[in-house]
Amino acid sequence: MFAILTKTFNYLQSTGVLAAGIAFILAVWKAVLPIAQAHVKTAQEKSLLTAIEGLVARYAQVAALSKQDRFAAVLNDTLDFASDHGYTWAKSSLIKGLIESIYQDYKNAGKDVAPVITTPSSDVVKDEPEPVIPSTTDNSTADTSKPNSTDPVESDGASDIAKLEGEVDK
């Protein structure tokens, strides 16, 4: 058996068929490899675009996030997706452009984008009037040097704002 394989190999080598076969295989490999790589990259691009479309659709419905937070969430999830799938060609700048383009297409297609809910931050204090406690003491010793105002409202706020704007302009 081994002798038959050796004779066959020697025959193919001496006639040049072996060299031609190897050259043919290398030529086909060099021609097919770029086509296969392009096909794989196209498939990767399609899957990345599909993932971005899904993420944009999902985060467009989250009203609790601002528009920048939505963009950042989609960017982070897309970068995670790309790194998980080994898409080394997907750089952050490319993905940012794709996200913006897909979001604009999403909006222009008339799909539902939840408006951003604005909630006051915790450092904003709600302005409530102070309760008026009636005095039970005698006011006969009260200071009468201040002129009494007949207007029960001290200020409507507009004059105060006008004064402040005047000071800022100076």
Phi and psi restraints in degrees (value plus and minus 20) as a CYANA .aco file:
   2 PHE   PHI     -83.5   -43.5
   2 PHE   PSI     -54.3   -14.3
   3 ALA   PHI     -87.5   -47.5
   3 ALA   PSI     -57.6   -17.6
   4 ILE   PHI     -86.3   -46.3
   4 ILE   PSI     -63.9   -23.9
   5 LEU   PHI     -84.2   -44.2
   5 LEU   PSI     -60.0   -20.0
   6 THR   PHI     -84.8   -44.8
   6 THR   PSI     -64.3   -24.3
   7 LYS   PHI     -83.4   -43.4
   7 LYS   PSI     -60.4   -20.4
   8 THR   PHI     -85.3   -45.3
   8 THR   PSI     -64.9   -24.9
   9 PHE   PHI     -82.1   -42.1
   9 PHE   PSI     -65.6   -25.6
  10 ASN   PHI     -82.5   -42.5
  10 ASN   PSI     -59.3   -19.3
  11 TYR   PHI     -84.3   -44.3
  11 TYR   PSI     -67.9   -27.9
  12 LEU   PHI     -82.8   -42.8
  12 LEU   PSI     -57.2   -17.2
  13 GLN   PHI     -90.2   -50.2
  13 GLN   PSI     -61.1   -21.1
  14 SER   PHI     -91.6   -51.6
  14 SER   PSI     -50.4   -10.4
  15 THR   PHI    -106.9   -66.9
  15 THR   PSI     -31.1     8.9
  16 GLY   PHI      69.0   109.0
  16 GLY   PSI     -20.8    19.2
  17 VAL   PHI     -86.4   -46.4
  17 VAL   PSI     -57.2   -17.2
  18 LEU   PHI     -83.4   -43.4
  18 LEU   PSI     -66.2   -26.2
  19 ALA   PHI     -84.6   -44.6
  19 ALA   PSI     -61.5   -21.5
  20 ALA   PHI     -85.5   -45.5
  20 ALA   PSI     -58.6   -18.6
  21 GLY   PHI     -85.1   -45.1
  21 GLY   PSI     -62.8   -22.8
  22 ILE   PHI     -86.1   -46.1
  22 ILE   PSI     -61.9   -21.9
  23 ALA   PHI     -83.1   -43.1
  23 ALA   PSI     -59.6   -19.6
  24 PHE   PHI     -83.6   -43.6
  24 PHE   PSI     -64.9   -24.9
  25 ILE   PHI     -82.9   -42.9
  25 ILE   PSI     -62.7   -22.7
  26 LEU   PHI     -84.4   -44.4
  26 LEU   PSI     -60.4   -20.4
  27 ALA   PHI     -84.5   -44.5
  27 ALA   PSI     -63.7   -23.7
  28 VAL   PHI     -84.1   -44.1
  28 VAL   PSI     -61.4   -21.4
  29 TRP   PHI     -81.2   -41.2
  29 TRP   PSI     -64.3   -24.3
  30 LYS   PHI     -86.8   -46.8
  30 LYS   PSI     -50.1   -10.1
  31 ALA   PHI    -101.8   -61.8
  31 ALA   PSI     -57.5   -17.5
  32 VAL   PHI    -102.1   -62.1
  32 VAL   PSI     -52.7   -12.7
  33 LEU   PHI     -77.9   -37.9
  33 LEU   PSI     -69.5   -29.5
  34 PRO   PHI     -82.6   -42.6
  34 PRO   PSI     -56.9   -16.9
  35 ILE   PHI     -84.8   -44.8
  35 ILE   PSI     -63.5   -23.5
  36 ALA   PHI     -85.3   -45.3
  36 ALA   PSI     -61.5   -21.5
  37 GLN   PHI     -85.1   -45.1
  37 GLN   PSI     -59.7   -19.7
  38 ALA   PHI     -83.9   -43.9
  38 ALA   PSI     -59.3   -19.3
  39 HIS   PHI     -84.9   -44.9
  39 HIS   PSI     -61.7   -21.7
  40 VAL   PHI     -85.2   -45.2
  40 VAL   PSI     -63.6   -23.6
  41 LYS   PHI     -85.4   -45.4
  41 LYS   PSI     -58.6   -18.6
  42 THR   PHI     -82.4   -42.4
  42 THR   PSI     -62.0   -22.0
  43 ALA   PHI     -85.0   -45.0
  43 ALA   PSI     -58.5   -18.5
  44 GLN   PHI     -85.9   -45.9
  44 GLN   PSI     -62.1   -22.1
  45 GLU   PHI     -81.9   -41.9
  45 GLU   PSI     -62.9   -22.9
  46 LYS   PHI     -83.1   -43.1
  46 LYS   PSI     -62.3   -22.3
  47 SER   PHI     -88.6   -48.6
  47 SER   PSI     -56.1   -16.1
  48 LEU   PHI     -85.9   -45.9
  48 LEU   PSI     -64.4   -24.4
  49 LEU   PHI     -82.5   -42.5
  49 LEU   PSI     -60.5   -20.5
  50 THR   PHI     -83.5   -43.5
  50 THR   PSI     -61.6   -21.6
  51 ALA   PHI     -83.3   -43.3
  51 ALA   PSI     -63.1   -23.1
  52 ILE   PHI     -84.1   -44.1
  52 ILE   PSI     -62.2   -22.2
  53 GLU   PHI     -79.7   -39.7
  53 GLU   PSI     -62.5   -22.5
  54 GLY   PHI     -85.6   -45.6
  54 GLY   PSI     -61.2   -21.2
  55 LEU   PHI     -87.4   -47.4
  55 LEU   PSI     -60.5   -20.5
  56 VAL   PHI     -82.8   -42.8
  56 VAL   PSI     -63.9   -23.9
  57 ALA   PHI     -83.3   -43.3
  57 ALA   PSI     -58.5   -18.5
  58 ARG   PHI     -89.1   -49.1
  58 ARG   PSI     -69.1   -29.1
  59 TYR   PHI     -97.2   -57.2
  59 TYR   PSI     -37.0     3.0
  60 ALA   PHI     -89.1   -49.1
  60 ALA   PSI     -38.1     1.9
  61 GLN   PHI    -113.0   -73.0
  61 GLN   PSI     -26.0    14.0
  62 VAL   PHI    -109.9   -69.9
  62 VAL   PSI      82.2   122.2
  63 ALA   PHI     -95.5   -55.5
  63 ALA   PSI     -40.0     0.0
  64 ALA   PHI     -93.9   -53.9
  64 ALA   PSI     -34.4     5.6
  65 LEU   PHI    -118.2   -78.2
  65 LEU   PSI     122.8   162.8
  66 SER   PHI     -94.0   -54.0
  66 SER   PSI     151.2   191.2
  67 LYS   PHI     -84.1   -44.1
  67 LYS   PSI     -57.4   -17.4
  68 GLN   PHI     -88.2   -48.2
  68 GLN   PSI     -58.5   -18.5
  69 ASP   PHI     -86.4   -46.4
  69 ASP   PSI     -56.8   -16.8
  70 ARG   PHI     -82.9   -42.9
  70 ARG   PSI     -65.8   -25.8
  71 PHE   PHI     -81.2   -41.2
  71 PHE   PSI     -64.8   -24.8
  72 ALA   PHI     -83.9   -43.9
  72 ALA   PSI     -58.9   -18.9
  73 ALA   PHI     -85.9   -45.9
  73 ALA   PSI     -63.4   -23.4
  74 VAL   PHI     -84.7   -44.7
  74 VAL   PSI     -61.4   -21.4
  75 LEU   PHI     -82.2   -42.2
  75 LEU   PSI     -66.9   -26.9
  76 ASN   PHI     -83.3   -43.3
  76 ASN   PSI     -64.9   -24.9
  77 ASP   PHI     -85.3   -45.3
  77 ASP   PSI     -57.1   -17.1
  78 THR   PHI     -88.9   -48.9
  78 THR   PSI     -61.8   -21.8
  79 LEU   PHI     -83.7   -43.7
  79 LEU   PSI     -57.8   -17.8
  80 ASP   PHI     -83.5   -43.5
  80 ASP   PSI     -63.1   -23.1
  81 PHE   PHI     -81.0   -41.0
  81 PHE   PSI     -65.8   -25.8
  82 ALA   PHI     -84.7   -44.7
  82 ALA   PSI     -61.9   -21.9
  83 SER   PHI     -91.7   -51.7
  83 SER   PSI     -54.8   -14.8
  84 ASP   PHI     -84.6   -44.6
  84 ASP   PSI     -52.9   -12.9
  85 HIS   PHI    -116.0   -76.0
  85 HIS   PSI     -19.2    20.8
  86 GLY   PHI      56.4    96.4
  86 GLY   PSI       8.8    48.8
  87 TYR   PHI    -105.4   -65.4
  87 TYR   PSI      63.2   103.2
  88 THR   PHI     -91.4   -51.4
  88 THR   PSI     -39.8     0.2
  89 TRP   PHI     -98.7   -58.7
  89 TRP   PSI     -35.5     4.5
  90 ALA   PHI    -103.2   -63.2
  90 ALA   PSI      78.6   118.6
  91 LYS   PHI    -113.1   -73.1
  91 LYS   PSI     142.2   182.2
  92 SER   PHI     -80.3   -40.3
  92 SER   PSI     -62.3   -22.3
  93 SER   PHI     -85.4   -45.4
  93 SER   PSI     -58.5   -18.5
  94 LEU   PHI     -84.6   -44.6
  94 LEU   PSI     -64.7   -24.7
  95 ILE   PHI     -86.3   -46.3
  95 ILE   PSI     -58.1   -18.1
  96 LYS   PHI     -80.2   -40.2
  96 LYS   PSI     -63.6   -23.6
  97 GLY   PHI     -84.5   -44.5
  97 GLY   PSI     -61.3   -21.3
  98 LEU   PHI     -84.3   -44.3
  98 LEU   PSI     -61.6   -21.6
  99 ILE   PHI     -82.0   -42.0
  99 ILE   PSI     -67.1   -27.1
 100 GLU   PHI     -82.2   -42.2
 100 GLU   PSI     -63.8   -23.8
 101 SER   PHI     -82.6   -42.6
 101 SER   PSI     -64.9   -24.9
 102 ILE   PHI     -88.3   -48.3
 102 ILE   PSI     -57.2   -17.2
 103 TYR   PHI     -85.0   -45.0
 103 TYR   PSI     -62.2   -22.2
 104 GLN   PHI     -84.3   -44.3
 104 GLN   PSI     -60.9   -20.9
 105 ASP   PHI     -82.6   -42.6
 105 ASP   PSI     -59.1   -19.1
 106 TYR   PHI     -82.4   -42.4
 106 TYR   PSI     -66.0   -26.0
 107 LYS   PHI     -86.6   -46.6
 107 LYS   PSI     -64.9   -24.9
 108 ASN   PHI     -87.7   -47.7
 108 ASN   PSI     -43.3    -3.3
 109 ALA   PHI     -96.6   -56.6
 109 ALA   PSI     -24.8    15.2
 110 GLY   PHI      62.4   102.4
 110 GLY   PSI      -4.5    35.5
 111 LYS   PHI     -94.9   -54.9
 111 LYS   PSI     137.6   177.6
 112 ASP   PHI     -92.9   -52.9
 112 ASP   PSI     103.9   143.9
 113 VAL   PHI    -139.8   -99.8
 113 VAL   PSI      99.3   139.3
 114 ALA   PHI     -88.6   -48.6
 114 ALA   PSI     114.8   154.8
 115 PRO   PHI     -88.9   -48.9
 115 PRO   PSI     133.4   173.4
 116 VAL   PHI     -94.9   -54.9
 116 VAL   PSI     108.2   148.2
 117 ILE   PHI    -105.1   -65.1
 117 ILE   PSI     105.0   145.0
 118 THR   PHI    -120.1   -80.1
 118 THR   PSI     101.4   141.4
 119 THR   PHI    -136.2   -96.2
 119 THR   PSI     122.1   162.1
 120 PRO   PHI     -86.4   -46.4
 120 PRO   PSI     123.4   163.4
 121 SER   PHI     -93.2   -53.2
 121 SER   PSI     147.7   187.7
 122 SER   PHI     -90.7   -50.7
 122 SER   PSI     -37.5     2.5
 123 ASP   PHI    -106.9   -66.9
 123 ASP   PSI     -22.7    17.3
 124 VAL   PHI    -105.0   -65.0
 124 VAL   PSI     107.2   147.2
 125 VAL   PHI    -119.6   -79.6
 125 VAL   PSI     110.3   150.3
 126 LYS   PHI     -92.5   -52.5
 126 LYS   PSI     110.3   150.3
 127 ASP   PHI    -105.2   -65.2
 127 ASP   PSI      88.3   128.3
 128 GLU   PHI    -139.1   -99.1
 128 GLU   PSI     122.1   162.1
 129 PRO   PHI     -88.3   -48.3
 129 PRO   PSI     125.9   165.9
 130 GLU   PHI     -96.1   -56.1
 130 GLU   PSI     121.4   161.4
 131 PRO   PHI     -88.8   -48.8
 131 PRO   PSI     122.3   162.3
 132 VAL   PHI    -113.1   -73.1
 132 VAL   PSI     101.5   141.5
 133 ILE   PHI    -122.5   -82.5
 133 ILE   PSI     101.2   141.2
 134 PRO   PHI     -86.1   -46.1
 134 PRO   PSI     120.0   160.0
 135 SER   PHI    -103.3   -63.3
 135 SER   PSI     119.5   159.5
 136 THR   PHI    -127.4   -87.4
 136 THR   PSI     -16.6    23.4
 137 THR   PHI    -115.4   -75.4
 137 THR   PSI     144.8   184.8
 138 ASP   PHI    -101.5   -61.5
 138 ASP   PSI     109.5   149.5
 139 ASN   PHI    -115.5   -75.5
 139 ASN   PSI      -0.9    39.1
 140 SER   PHI     -89.6   -49.6
 140 SER   PSI     -41.6    -1.6
 141 THR   PHI    -118.9   -78.9
 141 THR   PSI      -4.2    35.8
 142 ALA   PHI     -89.6   -49.6
 142 ALA   PSI     134.9   174.9
 143 ASP   PHI     -94.0   -54.0
 143 ASP   PSI      99.0   139.0
 144 THR   PHI    -126.4   -86.4
 144 THR   PSI      -8.1    31.9
 145 SER   PHI     -94.2   -54.2
 145 SER   PSI     -41.9    -1.9
 146 LYS   PHI    -100.9   -60.9
 146 LYS   PSI     119.8   159.8
 147 PRO   PHI     -89.2   -49.2
 147 PRO   PSI     120.5   160.5
 148 ASN   PHI     -99.1   -59.1
 148 ASN   PSI     113.6   153.6
 149 SER   PHI    -118.1   -78.1
 149 SER   PSI     116.3   156.3
 150 THR   PHI    -106.7   -66.7
 150 THR   PSI     -32.9     7.1
 151 ASP   PHI    -104.7   -64.7
 151 ASP   PSI      98.5   138.5
 152 PRO   PHI     -91.1   -51.1
 152 PRO   PSI     -40.5    -0.5
 153 VAL   PHI    -114.4   -74.4
 153 VAL   PSI     105.4   145.4
 154 GLU   PHI     -89.8   -49.8
 154 GLU   PSI     -65.7   -25.7
 155 SER   PHI    -177.2  -137.2
 155 SER   PSI     123.0   163.0
 156 ASP   PHI    -110.9   -70.9
 156 ASP   PSI     -22.8    17.2
 157 GLY   PHI      73.5   113.5
 157 GLY   PSI     -50.0   -10.0
 158 ALA   PHI     -86.9   -46.9
 158 ALA   PSI     -61.9   -21.9
 159 SER   PHI     -88.5   -48.5
 159 SER   PSI     -55.4   -15.4
 160 ASP   PHI     -83.5   -43.5
 160 ASP   PSI     -62.5   -22.5
 161 ILE   PHI     -85.0   -45.0
 161 ILE   PSI     -60.9   -20.9
 162 ALA   PHI     -83.0   -43.0
 162 ALA   PSI     -59.5   -19.5
 163 LYS   PHI     -84.5   -44.5
 163 LYS   PSI     -62.8   -22.8
 164 LEU   PHI     -84.8   -44.8
 164 LEU   PSI     -61.2   -21.2
 165 GLU   PHI     -84.1   -44.1
 165 GLU   PSI     -55.9   -15.9
 166 GLY   PHI     -85.2   -45.2
 166 GLY   PSI     -58.4   -18.4
 167 GLU   PHI     -89.2   -49.2
 167 GLU   PSI     -55.9   -15.9
 168 VAL   PHI     -88.3   -48.3
 168 VAL   PSI     -58.5   -18.5
 169 ASP   PHI     -86.3   -46.3
 169 ASP   PSI     -46.4    -6.4
